[in-house]
Amino acid sequence: MVKIKLIISRIGRFLREAKVELKRVTWPTPKEALASTSVVIVVVMIVSLFLGIVDLGLTRIIRLVLG
């Protein structure tokens, strides 16, 4: 029973501390969020294209070697 109360008190303390920390966060504006999202999408597309080309090249090399 003591362990349960200890666990519950730790959870409560964690939630209170998390609430305090979330108040300190500087949230992005919608414009900043859109700009960041756009950058992430472009970078993901570039990396995907690069990895696709590398995969295609390695596949062709392996097919040449194996026959």
DSSP file (Angstrom, degrees, kcal/mol; ACC not computed):
  #  RESIDUE AA STRUCTURE BP1 BP2  ACC     N-H-->O    O-->H-N    N-H-->O    O-->H-N    TCO  KAPPA ALPHA  PHI   PSI    X-CA   Y-CA   Z-CA
    1    1 A M     >        0   0    0      0, 0.0     4,-1.9     0, 0.0     5,-0.1   0.000 360.0 360.0 360.0 -38.0    0.0    0.0    0.0
    2    2 A V  H  >  +     0   0    0      1,-0.2     4,-2.2     2,-0.2     5,-0.2   0.879 360.0  53.5 -66.3 -38.2    2.9    2.4    0.8
    3    3 A K  H  > S+     0   0    0      2,-0.2     4,-2.5     1,-0.2    -1,-0.2   0.895 107.1  51.4 -63.7 -39.7    4.5    1.6   -2.6
    4    4 A I  H  > S+     0   0    0      2,-0.2     4,-2.6     1,-0.2    -1,-0.2   0.924 110.4  48.1 -63.9 -44.4    1.2    2.5   -4.4
    5    5 A K  H  X S+     0   0    0     -4,-1.9     4,-2.3     1,-0.2    -1,-0.2   0.885 111.8  50.8 -63.2 -37.9    1.0    5.9   -2.5
    6    6 A L  H  X S+     0   0    0     -4,-2.2     4,-2.2     2,-0.2    -2,-0.2   0.918 111.2  47.5 -64.8 -44.0    4.7    6.5   -3.4
    7    7 A I  H  X S+     0   0    0     -4,-2.5     4,-2.4     1,-0.2    -2,-0.2   0.923 112.1  49.7 -63.6 -44.4    4.1    5.8   -7.0
    8    8 A I  H  X S+     0   0    0     -4,-2.6     4,-2.4     1,-0.2    -2,-0.2   0.899 110.9  49.4 -63.1 -40.8    1.0    8.0   -7.1
    9    9 A S  H  X S+     0   0    0     -4,-2.3     4,-2.4     2,-0.2    -1,-0.2   0.883 110.7  50.4 -66.9 -37.1    2.9   10.9   -5.5
   10   10 A R  H  X S+     0   0    0     -4,-2.2     4,-2.5     2,-0.2    -2,-0.2   0.903 110.4  49.5 -66.4 -40.3    5.7   10.6   -8.0
   11   11 A I  H  X S+     0   0    0     -4,-2.4     4,-2.5     2,-0.2    -2,-0.2   0.925 111.5  49.4 -63.4 -43.9    3.3   10.6  -10.9
   12   12 A G  H  X S+     0   0    0     -4,-2.4     4,-2.3     1,-0.2    -2,-0.2   0.917 111.5  48.3 -61.4 -44.1    1.6   13.7   -9.4
   13   13 A R  H  X S+     0   0    0     -4,-2.4     4,-2.5     1,-0.2    -1,-0.2   0.911 110.9  51.5 -63.0 -42.3    4.9   15.5   -9.0
   14   14 A F  H  X S+     0   0    0     -4,-2.5     4,-2.5     1,-0.2    -2,-0.2   0.925 110.2  48.5 -59.5 -45.7    6.0   14.5  -12.5
   15   15 A L  H  X S+     0   0    0     -4,-2.5     4,-2.1     2,-0.2    -1,-0.2   0.893 111.5  49.5 -64.9 -39.8    2.7   16.0  -14.0
   16   16 A R  H  X S+     0   0    0     -4,-2.3     4,-1.9     2,-0.2    -1,-0.2   0.926 113.2  46.5 -63.8 -44.1    3.1   19.2  -12.0
   17   17 A E  H  X S+     0   0    0     -4,-2.5     4,-2.3     1,-0.2    -2,-0.2   0.878 110.8  52.6 -65.6 -37.7    6.7   19.6  -13.2
   18   18 A A  H  X S+     0   0    0     -4,-2.5     4,-2.4    -5,-0.2    -1,-0.2   0.898 107.7  51.8 -64.2 -40.1    5.7   18.9  -16.8
   19   19 A K  H  X S+     0   0    0     -4,-2.1     4,-1.3     2,-0.2    -2,-0.2   0.907 109.9  49.2 -62.6 -42.3    3.0   21.5  -16.6
   20   20 A V  H  X S+     0   0    0     -4,-1.9     4,-0.8     1,-0.2     3,-0.3   0.917 112.1  48.4 -63.3 -43.6    5.5   24.1  -15.4
   21   21 A E  H >X S+     0   0    0     -4,-2.3     3,-0.9     1,-0.2     4,-0.7   0.890 106.8  55.6 -65.3 -39.4    8.0   23.2  -18.1
   22   22 A L  H 3< S+     0   0    0     -4,-2.4     3,-0.5     1,-0.3    -1,-0.2   0.799 102.1  57.6 -65.7 -26.9    5.3   23.4  -20.8
   23   23 A K  H 3< S+     0   0    0     -4,-1.3    -1,-0.3    -3,-0.3    -2,-0.2   0.758 104.0  53.8 -71.8 -23.3    4.5   27.0  -19.7
   24   24 A R  H << S+     0   0    0     -3,-0.9    -1,-0.2    -4,-0.8    -2,-0.2   0.624  85.0 109.1 -83.2 -14.7    8.2   27.8  -20.4
   25   25 A V     <  -     0   0    0     -4,-0.7     2,-0.9    -3,-0.5    -3,-0.0  -0.380  66.5-138.2 -68.3 137.0    8.1   26.5  -24.0
   26   26 A T        -     0   0    0     -2,-0.1    -1,-0.1     0, 0.0    -2,-0.1  -0.856  24.5-152.0 -94.0 105.2    8.2   29.1  -26.8
   27   27 A W        -     0   0    0     -2,-0.9     2,-0.1     1,-0.1     0, 0.0  -0.546  16.4-113.4 -80.4 141.9    5.7   27.8  -29.2
   28   28 A P        -     0   0    0      0, 0.0    -1,-0.1     0, 0.0     0, 0.0  -0.361  27.6-113.6 -72.5 152.9    6.2   28.6  -32.9
   29   29 A T     >  -     0   0    0      1,-0.1     4,-2.7    -2,-0.1     5,-0.2  -0.388  33.8-104.1 -74.1 163.1    3.7   30.8  -34.7
   30   30 A P  H  > S+     0   0    0      0, 0.0     4,-2.3     0, 0.0     5,-0.2   0.880 124.2  52.8 -56.9 -36.5    1.7   29.2  -37.5
   31   31 A K  H  > S+     0   0    0      2,-0.2     4,-2.2     1,-0.2     5,-0.1   0.917 110.8  45.9 -65.9 -42.4    3.9   30.9  -40.1
   32   32 A E  H  > S+     0   0    0      2,-0.2     4,-2.6     1,-0.2     5,-0.2   0.891 112.3  51.3 -66.2 -39.7    7.1   29.5  -38.4
   33   33 A A  H  X S+     0   0    0     -4,-2.7     4,-2.4     2,-0.2    -2,-0.2   0.905 110.8  48.3 -64.2 -41.2    5.5   26.0  -38.1
   34   34 A L  H  X S+     0   0    0     -4,-2.3     4,-2.4    -5,-0.2    -2,-0.2   0.908 112.2  49.0 -65.2 -42.1    4.6   26.1  -41.8
   35   35 A A  H  X S+     0   0    0     -4,-2.2     4,-2.2     2,-0.2    -2,-0.2   0.927 113.1  46.7 -64.1 -44.7    8.1   27.2  -42.8
   36   36 A S  H  X S+     0   0    0     -4,-2.6     4,-2.3     1,-0.2    -2,-0.2   0.907 112.1  50.6 -63.8 -41.9    9.7   24.5  -40.7
   37   37 A T  H  X S+     0   0    0     -4,-2.4     4,-2.5     1,-0.2    -1,-0.2   0.906 109.2  51.6 -62.5 -41.6    7.3   21.8  -42.0
   38   38 A S  H  X S+     0   0    0     -4,-2.4     4,-2.4     1,-0.2    -1,-0.2   0.917 109.4  49.6 -61.9 -43.5    8.1   22.9  -45.6
   39   39 A V  H  X S+     0   0    0     -4,-2.2     4,-2.6     1,-0.2     5,-0.2   0.924 111.0  49.7 -61.6 -44.1   11.8   22.6  -45.0
   40   40 A V  H  X S+     0   0    0     -4,-2.3     4,-2.6     1,-0.2    -2,-0.2   0.919 110.8  49.4 -61.9 -43.9   11.4   19.1  -43.5
   41   41 A I  H  X S+     0   0    0     -4,-2.5     4,-2.2     2,-0.2    -1,-0.2   0.917 112.2  47.7 -62.9 -43.4    9.3   18.0  -46.4
   42   42 A V  H  X S+     0   0    0     -4,-2.4     4,-2.4     2,-0.2    -2,-0.2   0.929 113.0  48.0 -64.0 -44.9   11.8   19.3  -49.0
   43   43 A V  H  X S+     0   0    0     -4,-2.6     4,-2.7     1,-0.2     5,-0.2   0.910 111.2  51.0 -63.1 -41.8   14.8   17.7  -47.1
   44   44 A V  H  X S+     0   0    0     -4,-2.6     4,-2.5    -5,-0.2    -1,-0.2   0.909 110.6  49.3 -62.1 -41.5   12.9   14.3  -46.8
   45   45 A M  H  X S+     0   0    0     -4,-2.2     4,-2.4     2,-0.2    -2,-0.2   0.915 112.1  48.0 -64.8 -41.9   12.2   14.4  -50.6
   46   46 A I  H  X S+     0   0    0     -4,-2.4     4,-2.5     2,-0.2    -2,-0.2   0.938 114.2  45.7 -64.2 -46.8   15.8   15.1  -51.4
   47   47 A V  H  X S+     0   0    0     -4,-2.7     4,-2.9     2,-0.2     5,-0.2   0.897 112.6  51.7 -63.8 -40.3   17.2   12.4  -49.1
   48   48 A S  H  X S+     0   0    0     -4,-2.5     4,-2.4    -5,-0.2    -1,-0.2   0.920 110.5  48.0 -62.5 -43.6   14.6    9.9  -50.5
   49   49 A L  H  X S+     0   0    0     -4,-2.4     4,-2.3     2,-0.2    -2,-0.2   0.932 113.0  48.5 -62.3 -45.5   15.6   10.7  -54.1
   50   50 A F  H  X S+     0   0    0     -4,-2.5     4,-2.5     1,-0.2    -2,-0.2   0.939 113.4  46.1 -59.9 -48.9   19.3   10.3  -53.2
   51   51 A L  H  X S+     0   0    0     -4,-2.9     4,-2.7     1,-0.2    -1,-0.2   0.864 111.0  53.6 -65.1 -34.9   18.7    7.0  -51.4
   52   52 A G  H  X S+     0   0    0     -4,-2.4     4,-2.5    -5,-0.2    -1,-0.2   0.911 110.2  46.9 -63.6 -42.5   16.5    5.7  -54.3
   53   53 A I  H  X S+     0   0    0     -4,-2.3     4,-2.6     2,-0.2    -2,-0.2   0.923 113.2  48.4 -65.9 -43.7   19.2    6.5  -56.8
   54   54 A V  H  X S+     0   0    0     -4,-2.5     4,-2.9     2,-0.2     5,-0.2   0.924 112.5  49.3 -61.3 -44.1   21.9    4.8  -54.6
   55   55 A D  H  X S+     0   0    0     -4,-2.7     4,-2.5     1,-0.2    -2,-0.2   0.921 111.1  49.3 -61.6 -44.4   19.6    1.8  -54.2
   56   56 A L  H  X S+     0   0    0     -4,-2.5     4,-2.1     2,-0.2    -1,-0.2   0.924 112.8  47.7 -61.1 -44.6   19.0    1.5  -57.9
   57   57 A G  H  X S+     0   0    0     -4,-2.6     4,-2.3     1,-0.2    -2,-0.2   0.927 112.6  47.4 -63.3 -45.9   22.7    1.8  -58.6
   58   58 A L  H  X S+     0   0    0     -4,-2.9     4,-2.6     1,-0.2    -1,-0.2   0.885 109.9  54.0 -64.9 -37.0   23.6   -0.9  -56.1
   59   59 A T  H  X S+     0   0    0     -4,-2.5     4,-2.3    -5,-0.2    -1,-0.2   0.923 110.0  46.9 -61.4 -43.9   20.9   -3.2  -57.3
   60   60 A R  H  X S+     0   0    0     -4,-2.1     4,-2.1     2,-0.2    -2,-0.2   0.897 111.8  50.9 -66.0 -39.7   22.2   -2.9  -60.9
   61   61 A I  H  X S+     0   0    0     -4,-2.3     4,-2.3     2,-0.2    -2,-0.2   0.924 111.2  48.1 -63.6 -43.9   25.8   -3.5  -59.7
   62   62 A I  H  X S+     0   0    0     -4,-2.6     4,-2.8     1,-0.2     5,-0.2   0.896 110.3  51.7 -65.1 -39.5   24.8   -6.6  -57.7
   63   63 A R  H  X S+     0   0    0     -4,-2.3     4,-1.4     1,-0.2    -1,-0.2   0.884 110.5  49.3 -64.4 -36.9   22.8   -8.0  -60.7
   64   64 A L  H  < S+     0   0    0     -4,-2.1    -2,-0.2     3,-0.2    -1,-0.2   0.911 114.5  44.6 -66.0 -41.6   25.9   -7.5  -62.9
   65   65 A V  H  < S+     0   0    0     -4,-2.3    -2,-0.2     1,-0.2    -1,-0.2   0.913 117.0  43.9 -70.5 -42.2   28.1   -9.3  -60.4
   66   66 A L  H  <        0   0    0     -4,-2.8    -1,-0.2    -5,-0.2    -2,-0.2   0.659 360.0 360.0 -83.6 -14.6   25.8  -12.2  -59.7
   67   67 A G     <        0   0    0     -4,-1.4    -3,-0.2    -5,-0.2    -4,-0.1   0.515 360.0 360.0 117.0 360.0   24.9  -12.7  -63.3
